[in-house]
Amino acid sequence: FRLEKIPPKIARLFVETFPKDSTVRILNIDPKFSQGMELEPGSSHVEVAAEEYETERRWIDLVSSPN
C-alpha cells in the first residue's frame, strides 16, 4: 500500500469595504490581513474600521475552497 497525503483544506478571505480605504483586521489570529489570504476553514472575527465611521466587528464562517 502507498498512502497519499491529503492536501490541507484552505479558505481564502476577501473583504470589500466602504469606504475603500478602511482598515481590515482579523482579531483571532496573528497574521496581518491581506486580500485573498489563505486561512484554515472555521470562524474568523473580522473588524473593519475607518476614520469618522463606526467600527464594525463580525464573526464569519470560512469554508474550504474546492480543489
mmCIF file as Biopython writes it, N, C-alpha, C and O atoms, coordinates in Angstrom:
data_model
#
loop_
_atom_site.group_PDB
_atom_site.id
_atom_site.type_symbol
_atom_site.label_atom_id
_atom_site.label_alt_id
_atom_site.label_comp_id
_atom_site.label_asym_id
_atom_site.label_entity_id
_atom_site.label_seq_id
_atom_site.pdbx_PDB_ins_code
_atom_site.Cartn_x
_atom_site.Cartn_y
_atom_site.Cartn_z
_atom_site.occupancy
_atom_site.B_iso_or_equiv
_atom_site.auth_seq_id
_atom_site.auth_asym_id
_atom_site.pdbx_PDB_model_num
ATOM 1   N N  . PHE A ? 1  ? 0.842   -1.178 0.000  1.0 0.0 1  A 1 
ATOM 2   C CA . PHE A ? 1  ? 0.000   0.000  0.000  1.0 0.0 1  A 1 
ATOM 3   C C  . PHE A ? 1  ? 0.880   1.231  0.000  1.0 0.0 1  A 1 
ATOM 4   O O  . PHE A ? 1  ? 1.926   1.280  0.648  1.0 0.0 1  A 1 
ATOM 5   N N  . ARG A ? 2  ? 0.433   2.208  -0.734 1.0 0.0 2  A 1 
ATOM 6   C CA . ARG A ? 2  ? 1.105   3.505  -0.704 1.0 0.0 2  A 1 
ATOM 7   C C  . ARG A ? 2  ? 0.034   4.539  -0.405 1.0 0.0 2  A 1 
ATOM 8   O O  . ARG A ? 2  ? -0.890  4.731  -1.195 1.0 0.0 2  A 1 
ATOM 9   N N  . LEU A ? 3  ? 0.157   5.196  0.719  1.0 0.0 3  A 1 
ATOM 10  C CA . LEU A ? 3  ? -0.823  6.202  1.107  1.0 0.0 3  A 1 
ATOM 11  C C  . LEU A ? 3  ? -0.444  7.554  0.541  1.0 0.0 3  A 1 
ATOM 12  O O  . LEU A ? 3  ? 0.726   7.938  0.541  1.0 0.0 3  A 1 
ATOM 13  N N  . GLU A ? 4  ? -1.435  8.265  0.063  1.0 0.0 4  A 1 
ATOM 14  C CA . GLU A ? 4  ? -1.225  9.610  -0.459 1.0 0.0 4  A 1 
ATOM 15  C C  . GLU A ? 4  ? -1.610  10.615 0.616  1.0 0.0 4  A 1 
ATOM 16  O O  . GLU A ? 4  ? -2.621  10.461 1.302  1.0 0.0 4  A 1 
ATOM 17  N N  . LYS A ? 5  ? -0.807  11.616 0.742  1.0 0.0 5  A 1 
ATOM 18  C CA . LYS A ? 5  ? -1.068  12.662 1.721  1.0 0.0 5  A 1 
ATOM 19  C C  . LYS A ? 5  ? -2.292  13.473 1.287  1.0 0.0 5  A 1 
ATOM 20  O O  . LYS A ? 5  ? -2.428  13.824 0.115  1.0 0.0 5  A 1 
ATOM 21  N N  . ILE A ? 6  ? -3.172  13.765 2.233  1.0 0.0 6  A 1 
ATOM 22  C CA . ILE A ? 6  ? -4.354  14.577 1.954  1.0 0.0 6  A 1 
ATOM 23  C C  . ILE A ? 6  ? -3.923  16.037 1.999  1.0 0.0 6  A 1 
ATOM 24  O O  . ILE A ? 6  ? -3.346  16.479 2.993  1.0 0.0 6  A 1 
ATOM 25  N N  . PRO A ? 7  ? -4.197  16.795 0.931  1.0 0.0 7  A 1 
ATOM 26  C CA . PRO A ? 7  ? -3.801  18.208 0.946  1.0 0.0 7  A 1 
ATOM 27  C C  . PRO A ? 7  ? -4.586  18.967 2.022  1.0 0.0 7  A 1 
ATOM 28  O O  . PRO A ? 7  ? -5.751  18.662 2.275  1.0 0.0 7  A 1 
ATOM 29  N N  . PRO A ? 8  ? -3.950  19.948 2.647  1.0 0.0 8  A 1 
ATOM 30  C CA . PRO A ? 8  ? -4.653  20.711 3.678  1.0 0.0 8  A 1 
ATOM 31  C C  . PRO A ? 8  ? -5.809  21.495 3.075  1.0 0.0 8  A 1 
ATOM 32  O O  . PRO A ? 8  ? -5.723  21.997 1.954  1.0 0.0 8  A 1 
ATOM 33  N N  . LYS A ? 9  ? -6.866  21.587 3.820  1.0 0.0 9  A 1 
ATOM 34  C CA . LYS A ? 9  ? -8.014  22.379 3.374  1.0 0.0 9  A 1 
ATOM 35  C C  . LYS A ? 9  ? -7.731  23.842 3.712  1.0 0.0 9  A 1 
ATOM 36  O O  . LYS A ? 9  ? -7.264  24.160 4.806  1.0 0.0 9  A 1 
ATOM 37  N N  . ILE A ? 10 ? -8.017  24.714 2.766  1.0 0.0 10 A 1 
ATOM 38  C CA . ILE A ? 10 ? -7.806  26.140 2.994  1.0 0.0 10 A 1 
ATOM 39  C C  . ILE A ? 10 ? -9.038  26.913 2.565  1.0 0.0 10 A 1 
ATOM 40  O O  . ILE A ? 10 ? -9.849  26.437 1.770  1.0 0.0 10 A 1 
ATOM 41  N N  . ALA A ? 11 ? -9.160  28.106 3.104  1.0 0.0 11 A 1 
ATOM 42  C CA . ALA A ? 11 ? -10.196 29.051 2.698  1.0 0.0 11 A 1 
ATOM 43  C C  . ALA A ? 11 ? -9.480  30.348 2.349  1.0 0.0 11 A 1 
ATOM 44  O O  . ALA A ? 11 ? -8.413  30.639 2.891  1.0 0.0 11 A 1 
ATOM 45  N N  . ARG A ? 12 ? -10.049 31.106 1.470  1.0 0.0 12 A 1 
ATOM 46  C CA . ARG A ? 12 ? -9.480  32.416 1.117  1.0 0.0 12 A 1 
ATOM 47  C C  . ARG A ? 12 ? -10.461 33.493 1.561  1.0 0.0 12 A 1 
ATOM 48  O O  . ARG A ? 12 ? -11.672 33.368 1.380  1.0 0.0 12 A 1 
ATOM 49  N N  . LEU A ? 13 ? -9.908  34.559 2.149  1.0 0.0 13 A 1 
ATOM 50  C CA . LEU A ? 13 ? -10.743 35.646 2.668  1.0 0.0 13 A 1 
ATOM 51  C C  . LEU A ? 13 ? -10.592 36.890 1.804  1.0 0.0 13 A 1 
ATOM 52  O O  . LEU A ? 13 ? -9.493  37.417 1.630  1.0 0.0 13 A 1 
ATOM 53  N N  . PHE A ? 14 ? -11.716 37.346 1.269  1.0 0.0 14 A 1 
ATOM 54  C CA . PHE A ? 14 ? -11.793 38.603 0.529  1.0 0.0 14 A 1 
ATOM 55  C C  . PHE A ? 14 ? -12.792 39.492 1.246  1.0 0.0 14 A 1 
ATOM 56  O O  . PHE A ? 14 ? -13.880 39.037 1.599  1.0 0.0 14 A 1 
ATOM 57  N N  . VAL A ? 15 ? -12.441 40.754 1.468  1.0 0.0 15 A 1 
ATOM 58  C CA . VAL A ? 15 ? -13.325 41.691 2.166  1.0 0.0 15 A 1 
ATOM 59  C C  . VAL A ? 15 ? -13.472 42.942 1.308  1.0 0.0 15 A 1 
ATOM 60  O O  . VAL A ? 15 ? -12.483 43.597 0.981  1.0 0.0 15 A 1 
ATOM 61  N N  . GLU A ? 16 ? -14.703 43.270 0.948  1.0 0.0 16 A 1 
ATOM 62  C CA . GLU A ? 16 ? -14.992 44.500 0.209  1.0 0.0 16 A 1 
ATOM 63  C C  . GLU A ? 16 ? -15.531 45.512 1.210  1.0 0.0 16 A 1 
ATOM 64  O O  . GLU A ? 16 ? -16.465 45.208 1.952  1.0 0.0 16 A 1 
ATOM 65  N N  . THR A ? 17 ? -14.954 46.717 1.241  1.0 0.0 17 A 1 
ATOM 66  C CA . THR A ? 17 ? -15.336 47.707 2.245  1.0 0.0 17 A 1 
ATOM 67  C C  . THR A ? 17 ? -15.778 49.021 1.619  1.0 0.0 17 A 1 
ATOM 68  O O  . THR A ? 17 ? -15.449 49.344 0.478  1.0 0.0 17 A 1 
ATOM 69  N N  . PHE A ? 18 ? -16.531 49.756 2.409  1.0 0.0 18 A 1 
ATOM 70  C CA . PHE A ? 18 ? -16.839 51.151 2.094  1.0 0.0 18 A 1 
ATOM 71  C C  . PHE A ? 18 ? -16.691 51.922 3.385  1.0 0.0 18 A 1 
ATOM 72  O O  . PHE A ? 18 ? -17.345 51.583 4.372  1.0 0.0 18 A 1 
ATOM 73  N N  . PRO A ? 19 ? -15.860 52.941 3.416  1.0 0.0 19 A 1 
ATOM 74  C CA . PRO A ? 19 ? -15.051 53.462 2.317  1.0 0.0 19 A 1 
ATOM 75  C C  . PRO A ? 19 ? -13.914 52.501 1.950  1.0 0.0 19 A 1 
ATOM 76  O O  . PRO A ? 19 ? -13.518 51.639 2.734  1.0 0.0 19 A 1 
ATOM 77  N N  . LYS A ? 20 ? -13.418 52.687 0.743  1.0 0.0 20 A 1 
ATOM 78  C CA . LYS A ? 20 ? -12.408 51.773 0.200  1.0 0.0 20 A 1 
ATOM 79  C C  . LYS A ? 20 ? -11.123 51.725 1.026  1.0 0.0 20 A 1 
ATOM 80  O O  . LYS A ? 20 ? -10.446 50.697 1.040  1.0 0.0 20 A 1 
ATOM 81  N N  . ASP A ? 21 ? -10.770 52.814 1.714  1.0 0.0 21 A 1 
ATOM 82  C CA . ASP A ? 21 ? -9.518  52.852 2.475  1.0 0.0 21 A 1 
ATOM 83  C C  . ASP A ? 21 ? -9.679  52.364 3.922  1.0 0.0 21 A 1 
ATOM 84  O O  . ASP A ? 21 ? -8.843  52.665 4.773  1.0 0.0 21 A 1 
ATOM 85  N N  . SER A ? 22 ? -10.735 51.625 4.196  1.0 0.0 22 A 1 
ATOM 86  C CA . SER A ? 22 ? -10.951 51.074 5.536  1.0 0.0 22 A 1 
ATOM 87  C C  . SER A ? 22 ? -9.841  50.100 5.904  1.0 0.0 22 A 1 
ATOM 88  O O  . SER A ? 22 ? -9.224  49.485 5.034  1.0 0.0 22 A 1 
ATOM 89  N N  . THR A ? 23 ? -9.598  49.969 7.191  1.0 0.0 23 A 1 
ATOM 90  C CA . THR A ? 23 ? -8.627  49.015 7.708  1.0 0.0 23 A 1 
ATOM 91  C C  . THR A ? 23 ? -9.360  47.730 8.076  1.0 0.0 23 A 1 
ATOM 92  O O  . THR A ? 23 ? -10.395 47.768 8.741  1.0 0.0 23 A 1 
ATOM 93  N N  . VAL A ? 24 ? -8.822  46.595 7.642  1.0 0.0 24 A 1 
ATOM 94  C CA . VAL A ? 24 ? -9.417  45.289 7.943  1.0 0.0 24 A 1 
ATOM 95  C C  . VAL A ? 24 ? -8.437  44.526 8.826  1.0 0.0 24 A 1 
ATOM 96  O O  . VAL A ? 24 ? -7.248  44.432 8.520  1.0 0.0 24 A 1 
ATOM 97  N N  . ARG A ? 25 ? -8.955  43.981 9.927  1.0 0.0 25 A 1 
ATOM 98  C CA . ARG A ? 25 ? -8.141  43.146 10.816 1.0 0.0 25 A 1 
ATOM 99  C C  . ARG A ? 25 ? -8.912  41.871 11.129 1.0 0.0 25 A 1 
ATOM 100 O O  . ARG A ? 25 ? -10.142 41.867 11.186 1.0 0.0 25 A 1 
ATOM 101 N N  . ILE A ? 26 ? -8.168  40.795 11.331 1.0 0.0 26 A 1 
ATOM 102 C CA . ILE A ? 26 ? -8.771  39.556 11.815 1.0 0.0 26 A 1 
ATOM 103 C C  . ILE A ? 26 ? -8.316  39.430 13.259 1.0 0.0 26 A 1 
ATOM 104 O O  . ILE A ? 26 ? -7.126  39.275 13.534 1.0 0.0 26 A 1 
ATOM 105 N N  . LEU A ? 27 ? -9.269  39.497 14.176 1.0 0.0 27 A 1 
ATOM 106 C CA . LEU A ? 27 ? -8.943  39.643 15.581 1.0 0.0 27 A 1 
ATOM 107 C C  . LEU A ? 27 ? -8.489  38.359 16.272 1.0 0.0 27 A 1 
ATOM 108 O O  . LEU A ? 27 ? -7.821  38.430 17.304 1.0 0.0 27 A 1 
ATOM 109 N N  . ASN A ? 28 ? -8.827  37.206 15.742 1.0 0.0 28 A 1 
ATOM 110 C CA . ASN A ? 28 ? -8.496  35.969 16.452 1.0 0.0 28 A 1 
ATOM 111 C C  . ASN A ? 28 ? -7.279  35.223 15.880 1.0 0.0 28 A 1 
ATOM 112 O O  . ASN A ? 28 ? -7.064  34.055 16.204 1.0 0.0 28 A 1 
ATOM 113 N N  . ILE A ? 29 ? -6.485  35.893 15.033 1.0 0.0 29 A 1 
ATOM 114 C CA . ILE A ? 29 ? -5.232  35.299 14.546 1.0 0.0 29 A 1 
ATOM 115 C C  . ILE A ? 29 ? -4.159  36.378 14.491 1.0 0.0 29 A 1 
ATOM 116 O O  . ILE A ? 29 ? -4.466  37.568 14.555 1.0 0.0 29 A 1 
ATOM 117 N N  . ASP A ? 30 ? -2.897  35.962 14.373 1.0 0.0 30 A 1 
ATOM 118 C CA . ASP A ? 30 ? -1.782  36.911 14.348 1.0 0.0 30 A 1 
ATOM 119 C C  . ASP A ? 30 ? -1.485  37.519 12.986 1.0 0.0 30 A 1 
ATOM 120 O O  . ASP A ? 30 ? -1.227  38.721 12.914 1.0 0.0 30 A 1 
ATOM 121 N N  . PRO A ? 31 ? -1.509  36.746 11.896 1.0 0.0 31 A 1 
ATOM 122 C CA . PRO A ? 31 ? -1.094  37.359 10.626 1.0 0.0 31 A 1 
ATOM 123 C C  . PRO A ? 31 ? -1.945  38.581 10.259 1.0 0.0 31 A 1 
ATOM 124 O O  . PRO A ? 31 ? -3.150  38.622 10.507 1.0 0.0 31 A 1 
ATOM 125 N N  . LYS A ? 32 ? -1.288  39.553 9.671  1.0 0.0 32 A 1 
ATOM 126 C CA . LYS A ? 32 ? -1.970  40.765 9.208  1.0 0.0 32 A 1 
ATOM 127 C C  . LYS A ? 32 ? -2.838  40.427 7.996  1.0 0.0 32 A 1 
ATOM 128 O O  . LYS A ? 32 ? -2.445  39.615 7.159  1.0 0.0 32 A 1 
ATOM 129 N N  . PHE A ? 33 ? -4.008  41.043 7.901  1.0 0.0 33 A 1 
ATOM 130 C CA . PHE A ? 33 ? -4.935  40.789 6.797  1.0 0.0 33 A 1 
ATOM 131 C C  . PHE A ? 33 ? -4.312  41.212 5.469  1.0 0.0 33 A 1 
ATOM 132 O O  . PHE A ? 33 ? -3.657  42.249 5.373  1.0 0.0 33 A 1 
ATOM 133 N N  . SER A ? 34 ? -4.530  40.387 4.454  1.0 0.0 34 A 1 
ATOM 134 C CA . SER A ? 34 ? -4.249  40.764 3.073  1.0 0.0 34 A 1 
ATOM 135 C C  . SER A ? 34 ? -5.352  40.144 2.214  1.0 0.0 34 A 1 
ATOM 136 O O  . SER A ? 34 ? -5.802  39.031 2.484  1.0 0.0 34 A 1 
ATOM 137 N N  . GLN A ? 35 ? -5.775  40.853 1.202  1.0 0.0 35 A 1 
ATOM 138 C CA . GLN A ? 35 ? -6.880  40.412 0.346  1.0 0.0 35 A 1 
ATOM 139 C C  . GLN A ? 35 ? -6.576  39.036 -0.244 1.0 0.0 35 A 1 
ATOM 140 O O  . GLN A ? 35 ? -5.526  38.838 -0.856 1.0 0.0 35 A 1 
ATOM 141 N N  . GLY A ? 36 ? -7.496  38.087 -0.060 1.0 0.0 36 A 1 
ATOM 142 C CA . GLY A ? 36 ? -7.339  36.751 -0.600 1.0 0.0 36 A 1 
ATOM 143 C C  . GLY A ? 36 ? -6.444  35.845 0.225  1.0 0.0 36 A 1 
ATOM 144 O O  . GLY A ? 36 ? -6.058  34.771 -0.237 1.0 0.0 36 A 1 
ATOM 145 N N  . MET A ? 37 ? -6.109  36.261 1.435  1.0 0.0 37 A 1 
ATOM 146 C CA . MET A ? 37 ? -5.206  35.455 2.264  1.0 0.0 37 A 1 
ATOM 147 C C  . MET A ? 37 ? -5.791  34.077 2.539  1.0 0.0 37 A 1 
ATOM 148 O O  . MET A ? 37 ? -7.008  33.908 2.615  1.0 0.0 37 A 1 
ATOM 149 N N  . GLU A ? 38 ? -4.907  33.095 2.685  1.0 0.0 38 A 1 
ATOM 150 C CA . GLU A ? 38 ? -5.323  31.729 2.959  1.0 0.0 38 A 1 
ATOM 151 C C  . GLU A ? 38 ? -5.437  31.517 4.462  1.0 0.0 38 A 1 
ATOM 152 O O  . GLU A ? 38 ? -4.534  31.868 5.222  1.0 0.0 38 A 1 
ATOM 153 N N  . LEU A ? 39 ? -6.562  30.939 4.880  1.0 0.0 39 A 1 
ATOM 154 C CA . LEU A ? 39 ? -6.822  30.641 6.288  1.0 0.0 39 A 1 
ATOM 155 C C  . LEU A ? 39 ? -7.380  29.241 6.410  1.0 0.0 39 A 1 
ATOM 156 O O  . LEU A ? 39 ? -7.873  28.667 5.440  1.0 0.0 39 A 1 
ATOM 157 N N  . GLU A ? 40 ? -7.299  28.697 7.614  1.0 0.0 40 A 1 
ATOM 158 C CA . GLU A ? 40 ? -7.951  27.429 7.872  1.0 0.0 40 A 1 
ATOM 159 C C  . GLU A ? 40 ? -9.453  27.665 7.906  1.0 0.0 40 A 1 
ATOM 160 O O  . GLU A ? 40 ? -9.894  28.703 8.400  1.0 0.0 40 A 1 
ATOM 161 N N  . PRO A ? 41 ? -10.254 26.728 7.394  1.0 0.0 41 A 1 
ATOM 162 C CA . PRO A ? 41 ? -11.704 26.875 7.488  1.0 0.0 41 A 1 
ATOM 163 C C  . PRO A ? 41 ? -12.117 26.989 8.954  1.0 0.0 41 A 1 
ATOM 164 O O  . PRO A ? 41 ? -11.465 26.431 9.838  1.0 0.0 41 A 1 
ATOM 165 N N  . GLY A ? 42 ? -13.191 27.707 9.199  1.0 0.0 42 A 1 
ATOM 166 C CA . GLY A ? 42 ? -13.688 27.902 10.561 1.0 0.0 42 A 1 
ATOM 167 C C  . GLY A ? 42 ? -14.131 29.332 10.751 1.0 0.0 42 A 1 
ATOM 168 O O  . GLY A ? 42 ? -14.334 30.060 9.780  1.0 0.0 42 A 1 
ATOM 169 N N  . SER A ? 43 ? -14.283 29.736 11.993 1.0 0.0 43 A 1 
ATOM 170 C CA . SER A ? 43 ? -14.769 31.080 12.313 1.0 0.0 43 A 1 
ATOM 171 C C  . SER A ? 43 ? -13.623 32.074 12.420 1.0 0.0 43 A 1 
ATOM 172 O O  . SER A ? 43 ? -12.583 31.786 13.013 1.0 0.0 43 A 1 
ATOM 173 N N  . SER A ? 44 ? -13.831 33.240 11.840 1.0 0.0 44 A 1 
ATOM 174 C CA . SER A ? 44 ? -12.877 34.344 11.939 1.0 0.0 44 A 1 
ATOM 175 C C  . SER A ? 44 ? -13.608 35.578 12.428 1.0 0.0 44 A 1 
ATOM 176 O O  . SER A ? 44 ? -14.726 35.863 12.000 1.0 0.0 44 A 1 
ATOM 177 N N  . HIS A ? 45 ? -12.965 36.311 13.331 1.0 0.0 45 A 1 
ATOM 178 C CA . HIS A ? 45 ? -13.547 37.533 13.883 1.0 0.0 45 A 1 
ATOM 179 C C  . HIS A ? 45 ? -12.938 38.714 13.125 1.0 0.0 45 A 1 
ATOM 180 O O  . HIS A ? 45 ? -11.775 39.058 13.334 1.0 0.0 45 A 1 
ATOM 181 N N  . VAL A ? 46 ? -13.723 39.328 12.249 1.0 0.0 46 A 1 
ATOM 182 C CA . VAL A ? 46 ? -13.224 40.365 11.341 1.0 0.0 46 A 1 
ATOM 183 C C  . VAL A ? 46 ? -13.678 41.739 11.827 1.0 0.0 46 A 1 
ATOM 184 O O  . VAL A ? 46 ? -14.832 41.934 12.209 1.0 0.0 46 A 1 
ATOM 185 N N  . GLU A ? 47 ? -12.742 42.680 11.804 1.0 0.0 47 A 1 
ATOM 186 C CA . GLU A ? 47 ? -13.029 44.070 12.176 1.0 0.0 47 A 1 
ATOM 187 C C  . GLU A ? 47 ? -12.724 44.966 10.990 1.0 0.0 47 A 1 
ATOM 188 O O  . GLU A ? 47 ? -11.676 44.836 10.357 1.0 0.0 47 A 1 
ATOM 189 N N  . VAL A ? 48 ? -13.651 45.885 10.689 1.0 0.0 48 A 1 
ATOM 190 C CA . VAL A ? 48 ? -13.450 46.881 9.636  1.0 0.0 48 A 1 
ATOM 191 C C  . VAL A ? 48 ? -13.611 48.253 10.286 1.0 0.0 48 A 1 
ATOM 192 O O  . VAL A ? 48 ? -14.610 48.519 10.954 1.0 0.0 48 A 1 
ATOM 193 N N  . ALA A ? 49 ? -12.616 49.122 10.086 1.0 0.0 49 A 1 
ATOM 194 C CA . ALA A ? 49 ? -12.629 50.441 10.709 1.0 0.0 49 A 1 
ATOM 195 C C  . ALA A ? 49 ? -12.153 51.494 9.722  1.0 0.0 49 A 1 
ATOM 196 O O  . ALA A ? 49 ? -11.339 51.225 8.839  1.0 0.0 49 A 1 
ATOM 197 N N  . ALA A ? 50 ? -12.680 52.699 9.895  1.0 0.0 50 A 1 
ATOM 198 C CA . ALA A ? 50 ? -12.240 53.848 9.101  1.0 0.0 50 A 1 
ATOM 199 C C  . ALA A ? 50 ? -12.495 55.102 9.928  1.0 0.0 50 A 1 
ATOM 200 O O  . ALA A ? 50 ? -13.449 55.175 10.702 1.0 0.0 50 A 1 
ATOM 201 N N  . GLU A ? 51 ? -11.627 56.077 9.749  1.0 0.0 51 A 1 
ATOM 202 C CA . GLU A ? 51 ? -11.776 57.332 10.467 1.0 0.0 51 A 1 
ATOM 203 C C  . GLU A ? 51 ? -13.121 57.975 10.120 1.0 0.0 51 A 1 
ATOM 204 O O  . GLU A ? 51 ? -13.522 58.021 8.957  1.0 0.0 51 A 1 
ATOM 205 N N  . GLU A ? 52 ? -13.803 58.467 11.147 1.0 0.0 52 A 1 
ATOM 206 C CA . GLU A ? 52 ? -15.110 59.122 11.038 1.0 0.0 52 A 1 
ATOM 207 C C  . GLU A ? 52 ? -16.260 58.157 10.741 1.0 0.0 52 A 1 
ATOM 208 O O  . GLU A ? 52 ? -17.360 58.597 10.405 1.0 0.0 52 A 1 
ATOM 209 N N  . TYR A ? 53 ? -16.020 56.845 10.862 1.0 0.0 53 A 1 
ATOM 210 C CA . TYR A ? 53 ? -17.061 55.834 10.673 1.0 0.0 53 A 1 
ATOM 211 C C  . TYR A ? 53 ? -17.083 54.928 11.905 1.0 0.0 53 A 1 
ATOM 212 O O  . TYR A ? 53 ? -16.077 54.783 12.600 1.0 0.0 53 A 1 
ATOM 213 N N  . GLU A ? 54 ? -18.236 54.325 12.164 1.0 0.0 54 A 1 
ATOM 214 C CA . GLU A ? 54 ? -18.325 53.363 13.252 1.0 0.0 54 A 1 
ATOM 215 C C  . GLU A ? 54 ? -17.574 52.090 12.882 1.0 0.0 54 A 1 
ATOM 216 O O  . GLU A ? 54 ? -17.685 51.600 11.758 1.0 0.0 54 A 1 
ATOM 217 N N  . THR A ? 55 ? -16.814 51.560 13.826 1.0 0.0 55 A 1 
ATOM 218 C CA . THR A ? 55 ? -16.104 50.297 13.619 1.0 0.0 55 A 1 
ATOM 219 C C  . THR A ? 55 ? -17.110 49.160 13.677 1.0 0.0 55 A 1 
ATOM 220 O O  . THR A ? 55 ? -18.021 49.166 14.505 1.0 0.0 55 A 1 
ATOM 221 N N  . GLU A ? 56 ? -16.941 48.194 12.800 1.0 0.0 56 A 1 
ATOM 222 C CA . GLU A ? 56 ? -17.843 47.046 12.774 1.0 0.0 56 A 1 
ATOM 223 C C  . GLU A ? 56 ? -17.037 45.770 12.937 1.0 0.0 56 A 1 
ATOM 224 O O  . GLU A ? 56 ? -15.989 45.595 12.315 1.0 0.0 56 A 1 
ATOM 225 N N  . ARG A ? 57 ? -17.548 44.868 13.797 1.0 0.0 57 A 1 
ATOM 226 C CA . ARG A ? 57 ? -16.914 43.556 14.018 1.0 0.0 57 A 1 
ATOM 227 C C  . ARG A ? 57 ? -17.952 42.476 13.782 1.0 0.0 57 A 1 
ATOM 228 O O  . ARG A ? 57 ? -19.099 42.590 14.214 1.0 0.0 57 A 1 
ATOM 229 N N  . ARG A ? 58 ? -17.530 41.417 13.085 1.0 0.0 58 A 1 
ATOM 230 C CA . ARG A ? 58 ? -18.433 40.285 12.803 1.0 0.0 58 A 1 
ATOM 231 C C  . ARG A ? 58 ? -17.652 38.992 12.837 1.0 0.0 58 A 1 
ATOM 232 O O  . ARG A ? 58 ? -16.488 38.943 12.439 1.0 0.0 58 A 1 
ATOM 233 N N  . TRP A ? 59 ? -18.305 37.937 13.317 1.0 0.0 59 A 1 
ATOM 234 C CA . TRP A ? 59 ? -17.772 36.583 13.179 1.0 0.0 59 A 1 
ATOM 235 C C  . TRP A ? 59 ? -18.268 36.062 11.844 1.0 0.0 59 A 1 
ATOM 236 O O  . TRP A ? 59 ? -19.463 36.127 11.555 1.0 0.0 59 A 1 
ATOM 237 N N  . ILE A ? 60 ? -17.364 35.546 11.032 1.0 0.0 60 A 1 
ATOM 238 C CA . ILE A ? 60 ? -17.764 34.952 9.760  1.0 0.0 60 A 1 
ATOM 239 C C  . ILE A ? 60 ? -17.250 33.521 9.696  1.0 0.0 60 A 1 
ATOM 240 O O  . ILE A ? 60 ? -16.203 33.205 10.262 1.0 0.0 60 A 1 
ATOM 241 N N  . ASP A ? 61 ? -17.981 32.666 9.013  1.0 0.0 61 A 1 
ATOM 242 C CA . ASP A ? 61 ? -17.580 31.271 8.860  1.0 0.0 61 A 1 
ATOM 243 C C  . ASP A ? 61 ? -16.941 31.082 7.496  1.0 0.0 61 A 1 
ATOM 244 O O  . ASP A ? 61 ? -17.555 31.371 6.469  1.0 0.0 61 A 1 
ATOM 245 N N  . LEU A ? 62 ? -15.713 30.599 7.488  1.0 0.0 62 A 1 
ATOM 246 C CA . LEU A ? 62 ? -14.985 30.353 6.246  1.0 0.0 62 A 1 
ATOM 247 C C  . LEU A ? 62 ? -15.058 28.865 5.920  1.0 0.0 62 A 1 
ATOM 248 O O  . LEU A ? 62 ? -14.908 28.021 6.804  1.0 0.0 62 A 1 
ATOM 249 N N  . VAL A ? 63 ? -15.287 28.553 4.665  1.0 0.0 63 A 1 
ATOM 250 C CA . VAL A ? 63 ? -15.317 27.162 4.215  1.0 0.0 63 A 1 
ATOM 251 C C  . VAL A ? 63 ? -14.175 26.964 3.222  1.0 0.0 63 A 1 
ATOM 252 O O  . VAL A ? 63 ? -13.735 27.911 2.570  1.0 0.0 63 A 1 
ATOM 253 N N  . SER A ? 64 ? -13.703 25.733 3.114  1.0 0.0 64 A 1 
ATOM 254 C CA . SER A ? 64 ? -12.581 25.462 2.214  1.0 0.0 64 A 1 
ATOM 255 C C  . SER A ? 64 ? -13.011 25.610 0.767  1.0 0.0 64 A 1 
ATOM 256 O O  . SER A ? 64 ? -14.153 25.336 0.396  1.0 0.0 64 A 1 
ATOM 257 N N  . SER A ? 65 ? -12.052 26.054 -0.038 1.0 0.0 65 A 1 
ATOM 258 C CA . SER A ? 65 ? -12.322 26.234 -1.453 1.0 0.0 65 A 1 
ATOM 259 C C  . SER A ? 65 ? -12.234 24.875 -2.150 1.0 0.0 65 A 1 
ATOM 260 O O  . SER A ? 65 ? -11.456 24.019 -1.729 1.0 0.0 65 A 1 
ATOM 261 N N  . PRO A ? 66 ? -13.016 24.667 -3.205 1.0 0.0 66 A 1 
ATOM 262 C CA . PRO A ? 66 ? -12.948 23.384 -3.920 1.0 0.0 66 A 1 
ATOM 263 C C  . PRO A ? 66 ? -11.598 23.215 -4.602 1.0 0.0 66 A 1 
ATOM 264 O O  . PRO A ? 66 ? -10.984 24.188 -5.039 1.0 0.0 66 A 1 
ATOM 265 N N  . ASN A ? 67 ? -11.146 21.972 -4.686 1.0 0.0 67 A 1 
ATOM 266 C CA . ASN A ? 67 ? -9.861  21.690 -5.342 1.0 0.0 67 A 1 
ATOM 267 C C  . ASN A ? 67 ? -9.991  21.660 -6.827 1.0 0.0 67 A 1 
ATOM 268 O O  . ASN A ? 67 ? -9.005  21.436 -7.529 1.0 0.0 67 A 1 
#
